[in-house]
Amino acid sequence: MKFYFMGICGTAMGNAALLLKKQGHEISGSDSGIYPPMSTVLQDAGILIFDGFNEDNIKEAKPDYVIVGNAVSRGNPEIEWLLEARAFSMISLPQMLAERILKGRRNVVVSGTHGKTTTTTITATLLQAGGRNPGWLIGGVPIGLPSGSFLGDQSEPFVIEGDEYDSAFFDKRSKFIHYQPQILILNNLEFDHGDIFRDLQDVKRTFSHLLRTIPRNGHVLVNGDDVNVRSLLPVPWTTVHTVGIGEENDLRICDFSEGPDGSDFRLQWKGEDWGHIFWQMTGEFNVRNAAMAILASVLALDLAQPNAEIINALQGFMGIKRRQETLVEAGGLLVMEDFAHHPTALAGTLASLRNRFPDRRLIACFEPRSNTATTNIFQKDFTNALIHADEVLLGAVHRAEKITRDQRLDTDKMVHDLMDCGCLAHAFDSNSNLLAHLQHHIDCSSCDPVLVCFFSNGGFDGVPSAFVESLKVTFPA
């Protein structure tokens, strides 16, 4: 069959296109932002990419199905032509995945406000280490796996991120409603995506709908320390396992500590020791991700407890790009990048960096980019999260012109509030000005150790890579 992807260079869309290609289908697609690494991977796989959106692209491709990404909306010329011509079938990406990839498989769906990509990657890594051939679809770039998507054997589990965001402009259900979980991880729950959810109760409602899709022979793994998650219980039609630090949890995280080289912890399953683990990841949130992944792997592989291969794979887990990823270390300067774009994730990552590098001056560069982060919904929360840094550099609000001033994140006020709390802060009207400030004020030859961490769920207009390139002038390889 022929499939055409609108928005093919997005991480999820591109990896899904590769899965269909592996099944033997003919794939093409279009996008307005064609750039490596995804464009290179797709083209190397023999997938035709059209530059820009135009109805002639679809006419040339003659697909059986047009798969529409949730970043594509009304007004797009290809969408408008499809709706008028009715010449080709149009479906959302989650619907396609349900019908072509997930059908008939033992699906492990990873949901929650934070940590989905990391937990999905750990779970896929552990299942593979258990001697099986699982499939997976990851919304990021895993360091230790061969790619962000893999079909695996039809008889083996498939691990996928379960996003609560809507499926497409014509399908406003959360993506995860389509995913048919046999094992569901619900890692945490907070208000987010203020552009599609009214409040926390609205977010809870869509998660409660997801829970209703779990079969009676399935399993739900919930964060027993999260009051919002626990409010969704009981779920009497299936088996529920609690995971967390509290003594009442089924799988308990004990004796967590962290330092510059990583973190360690112990796991206890209903009082039984499951092992002591040391790994290079840090942060209490990542330890919970690991605990969820271990339990999901044990259940998916029908084991009584994690075997040595699973434990060893976890201890050797290499992480994911843009999750506390080190970009460069030059002289006294360490530069990192992280995907955090919600106040809780931002605060957790900064706290972890403090624990790992207590002697370094911590500079947080934050780009307000997501549909929620660009508004003032979390203004106070972002301010409170960024107080963990010694200095804060606030980038330009992404597409600020599309948000009314009374609803837009006020970075000047954030600077004022941060300064009142004793935190040095600056706001910039362009990300290029933030880059210039860094290049002018950061002296990597200084004896004072400094950590600069960039936070964004997008590209930050290339500032992180440009800053790293500028360091090579001073510290050539």
N, C-alpha and C positions, 0 to 999 in steps of 0.2 A: 504494500500500500504506500501511498504518498502522503506525507505529513508536512505541513508548512507552519513554522513557529513565528508568531509575531512577537518580537522582543527576544530573539534567540540568543543574544550574547549575555543575558542575565545568568547568574550562576545556576539557579535552579532550572531555568529553561534550557540552557546549554547542556547541562548534565542529563536532563531528561531526553533531549534530542539525541545524545550519544547512546542512551539506553535503547531507544527505538532503532537507531542505526545498527546496533549490535544484534537486534532481532531480525535484521535483514530488510528493513523498510527504507524507502527513498526519502531523504530528508532535505529540506531547504528552509530558508527563513529570512527575516529582515530585522534590521535594528537601526537606530539612529546613532548609537555609540558603538562602533566596531573597534575593539582594541584588545591587545593581548592581556592575559594569557588565553582567555576563552576563545577568542576569534581564531587564534593559531591552532588550538586543539580541534576546533570544529572543522576548520579547513583541512587540517592534516587527516581528518577522518573522511574526507571527501564530501563534506556538506557545503552546499552552495549558499552563500550569504549575500543578500541584496543590501546595498548601502542606502539606508533611508526607507521610508514607507511610501509605497506607490501602488495603486491598483494593478498596474502592468506587471508587477512582480508576481502577484497571485495568478494572473492570467497566464503568465509564462510557466509557472510551476505546475498548474493544473492539479492541485492536491485533492485527495479524498477527504481530508480533514484539515481545517485551519485551527491551530491551537493558540489561544489568546492568553498572553500573560497578564497578570493583574496590574502591571504598570501601564498597560495600554487602555486608553479611555475614549469616550465619544469625542469626535473631532478629528481623530486619526483618519487619514484618507483611505487607508485600507479597510478600516472598520466601516466607514460610511459607505464605501462601495459594496462591501459584503452584505450589509443590511439592505441595500437597495436591490442588488442583483439577485440575492438568494441563490447564488450559483454553487456554493460549496458549503459543506457542513462546518459549523463553528462550535468548538467546545473549549472549556477551560482546561488549564494544565492539570489541576487536581482530578477532574473527571477523566481525562486521558490516562493518568497514572492509575486510577482505580480500575479502569477497563483493560488496560494493556500491560500493566506491570504488576500490580498488587493482587489481582484476581487469583484466588486459589492458593495464595501463599500464607505462611504464618508470619504476619506482619508485626514488627516491633515499632510502635509509633512513639516518638519522643516529643512531649508537649511541655508547655510552661512559658512564662514570660521571659525567662533568661536561661541561657545554657543549652539550648536545643542543639546547636551545631556541634559543640564540644561533646555532649553526651551521646549524640548519634555517632560521632566518629569513634569515641571510645568503645561503644557497643559493637560497632562493625569490626573494630580491631580485635576485640576479645573473642567474638564469634569465629573469626577467621583463625585466631590462634588456637581455638578449641578443636581444630582439625576439620572444620566444615567449610562449605563454599557458599557463604551467605551473599545476598545482594544488598546494595545500599544506595541511597541518594542523599547527598550532603550539600547543604547550602553554604559551603565554604571550600577552602583548599587544604585538605589534610596533608600533613607532612609525612606521615608514616605509611599511608596507603597509596596504591598506584594511581588513583584518580578519585574524583569526587562522586563518581557513579560507577556501579558495577552490577551486572545482572545476576551473577551467581547461578546456582541450580534452582529450578522451579520448585523442587521439593524442600529447599532450605529456607530459613528465615530471610525476610527482607526488612532492613532498618531504614526508617525515613523520619525526617523532621515533620512534626505536626504543628503547623503554624495556625494561629487563631485569626490571622488576617483574612480578608475576604478573597474569594477564588477568582473573580473576574468582574468586569463592570456590569455584566448581566447575571452574575451568580454571586449574591452577597453572603452566602453561607461561608463560614470559616473553612479554610482548606482542609483541616483535619477531619471534617465530617465525612469526607469522601474516602478516607484511608483504611477502613476496615481493620482496626487493630485487634490482634489476638492478645498482645501484651502492650499495655499503655503505661508510659512513664509520665507522671504529672509532677514536675520538679518544683514548681513554685507558681504563684498567681498574684499578680498586681494589676492595677489599672494601667493600661497603655493603649496606643492606637486611638487617641482621642478623636481622630477624624472619622472613625467608623463606630466606636463604642461611646455610649452616653456617659457611663460611669462604671464603677467596679461591679455593681450588680449585673450590668449588661454583659460584662466580660464573664462573670460567673455563669451566666445563663448559657453562653455558647459552650463552655466547658462541661456543664451538666448535660447538654445535648450530646457531646462527644462520649461521655460516660455511658449514655444509653445505648451506644453502638457496640459495647463490649459483650461478647458471648458469655454464656454461663460457664464454659470451660476455659475462659480467658483469665488474665491477671491484670490488676491495676496496681502500680507502684506509686505511692504518694509520699510527698514530703510531710512527714508527721510533725515537723516543727513549724509548719506554715499554717497560721490560723485561717487564711483564706482557702487554702486547699482542704483543710479539715472540715470547713463549713459545707463542703459538697458531699460529705459522708453522712449516713452510710450508703453503700452501693450494694444492696443485698443480693442482686442477681448474679454476682461474680465474686471472685476471690480478690481481696484487697490486702496489700502488704504495706506497712509503713516503714519509712527510711528516714533516719536523722540522728541527731545528737542526743535527744532526750531519752531517758531510761525506758520510756513506754514503747519505743519503736521496735519493730520486729528485727530490722537490720540496723544495728547501732554503730555510729562512728565514735571511736574512743581515742583519747590521747593525741589529738591533732596538734601538730606544731610545724612551723615553717621557718626557713632561713634562706640565705642567698643561693644555696644549691638545690633547693626543692623543699618538699614537705613530707612528713610521714604521719601515719595514723594506723589504728587497728580497727578491724571489723568484727562484730559479734552478731551472729544470727540466733536470736532467741536464747542468748546466753552461751552459745557455742562459739568458740574462737574460729574465725575464718582467715586469720593471718594478719601479720604486720607488714605494712606496705610503705616503701619509700620511693617517691617518684619526683621527676623534675618539675611537675606542675605545682602551682602554689594557690593559696586562697581556699578558705573554707567552702566557698561555693563550688570550686572544682573538685574538692573531696566528695561533696555530695553528688556531683555529676558522676564521679567514679563509682561510688557505692550503688547508685541507680543502675549504671551500666553492668556492674558485676552481677547484681541480682537478676537483671533482665537476661543476661547471657546464661546464667545457671538455669533459669526457667526455660529459655528457648532451646537449650541443649539437653534438657531433661536430666540435669545433674543434681546430686544431693548437696553439693557445695562446690566452690570454684576449685579447679584442679591447678597443678603447678604451671601448666602452660598459660592459663588465664592470668594467674598472678604475675608471672614473668612478663607477659605482654603488657599488663598495666604498668608495671614498674619501668618498662622500656618505652612507654607511650611518648611520642615526640611532639604532640600538640598540633595546633592548627595555625595557619598563617593569620596574622592580625589578631591573635589572642595573646597578649603580653609577649609579642614576638620581638626579639632583639634585631634591630636593623643594622646597628654598627656600634662598636666600642672603640673610641679614639681618644687617646690620652686619658684625661680624667672624665670624659664625657661618655655616657651610655644613652643611646637613643632607642626607644621602643615604640611599638604601635599596638593599639587595642581597638576592638570593635564596640566597646561599651558606649551606649547612647541613651540609656535609661538611668535615672538617678541612683537606683539601687545597685545596678551593675557598675556604675562609675565609682560609687563610694566603696564597694567591695574590692574593686581592682586597685584603687588608690591605697586602701588599707593594707592590701596584700603587698604592694610595692614598698610601703613603709616598713613592713615586717622583714621583707627580703633585703632591703637596702637602707638600713636605718641611718647610715652615715652620709648618704647622698642628699644633696639639695634637689627637691622634687619639683619639676616644672610640668604642669599639666596644660596641654594645648587642646582645646575642645572646639569641635565644629558642630554647631547646632544644625542638624541636617534632616533627621527623620520628620515625618509629618506631625509627630507630637512634640519633638524637641524644639521645633521652630516656633511653637506657640508658647504662651506664658502659663500653660497648665501646670508645668513642673518647675516654674522659675525659682521658687523658694527651695524646692527639693534639690535642684541642680546646684544652687548656691551652697546649700548645706553639704552636699557631696564633695564639692570642689575645695571646701575648707581644709580637707586632708592634705592638700598640696601646699608647698611653700610659696609658689607663684603660679598664677593662672593666666593663660593667654587665650582669650575668647575670639574665635574666628568669626567670619561674617555669617549671619543667619542665611541659610540656603533659601533662595528664591523669596527673599523678604518682601519683594514687591507684590507677591500674591497673597500676603496676609495683612489684614488691616492693623493699623498701629495699636489699637486697643486690645488686639488678640496676639500680637507678635511678642516673642521673647525679647525682653529689654536688657541687652547686654551691658549697657551703660549703668543701669541700676544694679545689676549683678556686681559690677566692678565696685561700685560705691559700698554695697553691702559686704563684699569680701574684704575690702580695705578696712571697714569698720571692725571686722573680726581679726585684723592683724595679718591678713593674707595679701601679699602684693598681687595686683591684678591689672590687666590691660584689655581693652576691647578694640577690635580692628574692623574697619568698614570693608576690608577685602582680605582674603587669605594671603595674597601676595605681600601685603603690608606686614602681616604676621611673620611671614618668612623673612622679610628684610629685617625685622626687629630681632629675630633669632640670630640671624647671621651677623648682626652688628654687636649684639650683647653677649653671646655665648662664646666664651674663650675655652676651647677644648685643650689648650696647653696649660691651663691653670692647674694647680695642685689640688684645688678644691673639687671633690667628686660631685658630678651633677648628673641627674637623670632627667631626660626630656621624654615625655610620653605623649604621643598623638592619639586622640580619641575621636573616632568618627565611624559611622556606619556607611560612609561613602569614600570618595577619593581625596577629600580635603584639598581639591584642586591641585593635586600633585605636590603639595608642600612637603610631606615626609620624605619622598624620594629626592626632591630638589635640595632639601637641607642636607641629606646624606651625601649627595653628589658634591655639594659645596665643601664638605669636610675633607673630601679626597684631595683637594688642593693643598690643604694643610698637612694631611696625613696620607700621602699616596700609598697605594698598595705595594 
